Amino acid sequence: MALVNFSTIKELISGKNAGEDIEVLFKEVLLLVLARATRVDSNVEAIEVHHIQKAMKDVTGAEFSEGDIRTAASSE
């Protein structure tokens, strides 16, 4: 599941489709929070990516690639 453009968050901020796809929004926000937390020291380690993958699978049931996580960590 690629989250390159984070469209649900953008739509929420702009007011479009408010209330739709709450589960998708939750997944995107959780991914952003966890991924950006790994970026605090400016270095995302492989073990941190693995822990995020495990946490996302446990909490949401969705699998995310290393690329998805690194994109979320470095997104603005």
N, C-alpha and C positions, 0 to 999 in steps of 0.2 A: 504494500500500500504506500505509494509515493505521496509525500506531502510537500512538494516543492514550492507551491505557491500559497499555501495556507489560506485558501479562498474563503473558508467558513469564518475564520476570524476577521478577515477583511470585510465580509458581508455583515457581520455582527456590528463592527465598528461603524460602518456606513449606514446601518439601519435596514439593510435589505434582508429579507427572509428571516426576520427576527423570530425566534421560537422554533424554527425548523432545524432538524438534525442536531438536537442537543447532544446526542451520543458522539457524533462526529466532532462537534466543537470540543467536548470534553477530552477526546483523544488528542486533538491538536494542541490544546492548552497544556495538557499533561506532558506531552512530548516536548513542547517548547520549554516548559519549566525545568524538567529533568535535564534536557540537553544543555540548556544555557547554564545550569548549575555546574555542569562539568567544565564549562568554558571559563569559570571564574579565574583559574590560574593560567589562562591562555594556552592550555595544552590539554587536549582531549585524548586520554589514554584509551587503549583498546579494552582494558578491563572495565572502564567506566561505560563504554558503549555496550559491552556485554551485560552489565548490570541494568542499564536502561532497557535493553531488549527484554530481559527477564521481567522487569517490573511492568513494562507495558503489556507483555503477554499475560502476566498474572492478574493485572487490574482490568484490562480492557479485552483481553482475548485476541488482540490483533498483533501481528508480527510486523516489525519494522526493520528495514535493512540498515546496515552500518552507514550507508550513504544518506538515508533519510535522517538519521540521528545527527550526523555531522553537518548536514544542511541546516537542521533546526538549531544546532549549537552556534552556527556562524551567521544565521539570518539576522537581519536588523528589524 
